[in-house]
Amino acid sequence: MKKQYRTILFDLDGTLADTSQGIYNCHRYAISCMGITEPIDRKLEGIIGAPLLESYRTRFGFSDESARIAASHYRKRYAEKGIFEAELYKGIRQLLEGLQKKGYYLGVASLKAEHFVMSMMEHWGISDYFSVLRGVDDKDKYTKADLLRFCMQEINSAPEDTILVGDSSYDGIGAKETQIDFLAVTYGLGFRKRDEAEKFNPVYVANTVTDLFDFFKISHSLLG
């Protein structure tokens, strides 16, 4: 018998929405502002969903201070343009509607800056589906596990009643560290193959948004 959950937490980038265009454009802008002119696209592979400061330190060899400066350039462009260079995956709006009607508590836990998370939800008109929205602060001091704990605390949900839906290793690790179930998706920007996702012991692997409808028993009629 399938486990019954009370709370469903979602990652944002690569799970709810394809945010790749805005993210890559902002990384290119930030790195160019740091005086690096050579092509960087290979260094950007797999960067979506990763902590911003950590990415600049490990991928580009920046010091802590340089990483913070690069991050400020990134966030400046993201606020002006990048936030709008994204779109919800087809069927996500209807999925959220169906889940809300079934009585689930819904939340977002993203390694994106929290004010961006809130702005994007408002831009897409889906804020009202969620009971909690959490992201990192400007110091990037929170891990995925921290954000998941904040979400559960805010809506008083126990780990055994909670599941995380996400597309990357950061999601899988965060779920393990907080002892909540993990549902991996491969239609997004992180996991490209089922075997990559299965390394994190998910309770289910969704290859499409429609698979999420099936797992949570949401009627396909909502898709129109």
C-alpha positions in Angstrom: 0.0 0.0 0.0 1.4 3.4 -1.0 2.3 5.7 1.9 0.0 8.6 2.6 1.6 12.1 2.8 0.4 15.3 4.4 2.9 17.6 2.9 4.6 17.9 -0.5 7.6 20.1 -0.8 8.9 21.0 -4.3 12.2 22.2 -5.6 11.8 25.1 -8.0 14.5 25.0 -10.8 14.0 22.0 -13.0 11.1 20.7 -11.0 8.3 23.3 -11.2 9.8 25.4 -13.9 12.4 25.5 -16.7 14.6 28.4 -15.4 17.6 27.4 -17.4 17.7 30.4 -19.8 17.7 33.0 -17.1 20.2 31.2 -14.9 22.7 30.6 -17.7 22.4 34.2 -19.0 23.0 35.5 -15.5 26.0 33.3 -14.8 27.5 34.5 -18.1 26.9 38.1 -17.2 28.4 37.7 -13.7 31.5 35.9 -14.9 32.1 38.6 -17.6 31.8 41.2 -15.0 34.7 39.5 -13.2 36.9 40.0 -16.2 36.7 36.4 -17.6 36.2 36.5 -21.3 36.8 33.0 -22.5 33.8 30.6 -23.1 32.5 29.2 -19.8 29.5 27.0 -20.9 31.3 23.8 -20.1 31.9 25.0 -16.5 28.2 25.8 -16.2 27.1 22.2 -16.8 25.2 20.9 -13.8 25.3 24.3 -12.1 21.5 24.7 -11.9 20.3 24.0 -8.4 23.7 24.3 -6.8 24.5 26.9 -4.1 25.7 30.1 -5.8 28.8 30.9 -3.7 30.0 27.3 -3.7 29.6 27.2 -7.5 31.8 30.2 -8.0 34.5 29.0 -5.6 34.7 25.5 -7.0 34.1 26.0 -10.7 36.0 29.3 -11.2 38.5 29.2 -8.3 37.2 32.5 -6.8 38.0 33.5 -3.3 35.2 34.0 -0.9 35.2 37.7 -1.5 35.3 37.3 -5.3 32.5 34.8 -5.2 30.3 37.2 -3.2 31.0 39.9 -5.8 30.2 37.6 -8.7 27.0 36.5 -6.9 25.9 40.2 -6.5 26.4 40.7 -10.3 24.3 37.5 -10.9 21.5 38.6 -8.6 21.4 42.1 -10.1 20.8 40.8 -13.6 18.5 38.0 -12.3 16.3 40.6 -10.6 16.1 42.8 -13.7 15.8 40.1 -16.5 16.6 36.5 -15.4 13.5 36.0 -13.3 11.4 36.4 -16.4 13.5 34.1 -18.6 11.7 31.1 -17.3 8.4 29.2 -17.6 6.4 26.6 -15.7 6.6 23.1 -17.1 3.4 22.1 -18.9 0.9 20.6 -16.5 2.4 22.0 -13.3 -0.3 24.6 -12.6 -3.0 21.9 -13.0 -1.0 19.5 -10.8 -0.8 22.1 -8.0 -4.5 22.7 -8.4 -5.3 19.0 -8.1 -3.0 18.5 -5.1 -4.5 21.5 -3.2 -8.0 20.2 -3.9 -7.0 16.9 -2.3 -6.0 18.7 0.9 -2.2 18.5 0.7 0.0 21.1 2.2 2.3 22.4 -0.5 5.6 24.2 -0.2 8.7 25.2 -2.1 12.3 24.8 -0.8 14.8 26.3 -3.2 18.5 27.2 -3.1 17.5 30.3 -5.1 17.3 33.6 -3.1 14.0 33.6 -1.2 12.8 37.0 -2.6 13.2 35.5 -6.1 11.2 32.5 -5.2 8.4 34.6 -3.9 8.5 37.0 -6.9 8.4 34.1 -9.4 5.4 32.4 -7.7 3.6 35.8 -7.8 4.6 36.3 -11.5 3.1 33.0 -12.5 0.1 33.4 -10.3 0.6 30.3 -8.2 1.5 31.7 -4.8 -1.9 30.8 -3.3 -1.3 27.1 -3.9 1.6 27.1 -1.3 1.5 27.2 2.5 5.3 28.0 2.7 8.0 29.3 0.3 11.6 29.2 1.4 14.9 30.1 -0.2 18.3 31.2 0.8 19.3 34.6 2.2 21.9 36.8 0.5 24.7 35.1 2.4 23.8 31.6 1.0 24.3 30.1 4.5 21.4 27.6 4.3 21.7 24.1 2.9 18.8 22.2 1.2 18.3 20.3 4.5 18.0 23.6 6.4 15.3 24.9 4.0 13.4 21.6 4.2 13.4 21.8 8.0 12.2 25.4 7.9 9.3 24.4 5.7 8.3 21.5 7.9 8.5 23.7 11.1 6.5 26.5 9.5 3.5 24.2 8.7 4.1 21.8 11.6 4.7 18.7 9.4 6.6 15.7 10.6 9.3 14.1 8.4 7.3 10.8 8.1 4.4 12.8 6.6 6.5 14.8 4.1 7.9 14.1 0.7 10.2 16.2 -1.5 9.9 16.4 -5.2 13.2 17.4 -6.9 15.5 17.0 -9.9 19.0 17.0 -8.5 21.5 15.5 -6.1 21.1 18.5 -3.8 17.4 17.4 -3.4 18.3 13.8 -2.8 20.9 14.7 -0.2 18.6 17.2 1.5 15.8 14.6 1.8 18.2 12.0 3.3 19.5 14.5 5.8 16.0 15.4 7.0 14.7 11.8 6.8 11.9 12.6 4.4 10.9 10.6 1.3 12.3 11.7 -2.0 10.5 11.7 -5.4 13.0 12.3 -8.2 12.1 13.8 -11.5 14.1 13.3 -14.7 12.2 15.8 -17.0 14.1 18.7 -15.4 17.6 20.2 -15.4 19.4 17.9 -13.0 19.0 14.1 -13.3 19.1 13.1 -17.0 18.7 9.4 -16.5 16.8 7.2 -14.1 19.9 5.5 -12.8 21.3 8.9 -11.8 18.2 9.5 -9.7 18.1 6.0 -8.2 21.4 6.6 -6.4 19.4 8.7 -3.9 16.9 5.9 -3.2 13.7 7.8 -4.3 10.3 6.3 -3.6 9.4 7.0 -7.2 11.1 8.4 -10.4 8.9 10.6 -12.6 10.0 11.0 -16.1 7.2 13.4 -17.0 4.9 15.8 -15.2 2.1 13.3 -16.0 3.9 10.7 -13.9 3.4 13.1 -10.9 -0.3 13.1 -11.6 -0.2 9.3 -11.5 1.8 9.0 -8.3 -0.4 11.4 -6.4 -3.6 10.1 -8.0 -4.6 13.3 -9.6 -7.1 13.1 -12.5 -5.7 13.6 -16.0 -8.9 15.5 -16.8 -7.3 18.6 -15.2 -4.8 18.6 -18.1 -7.7 19.5 -20.5 
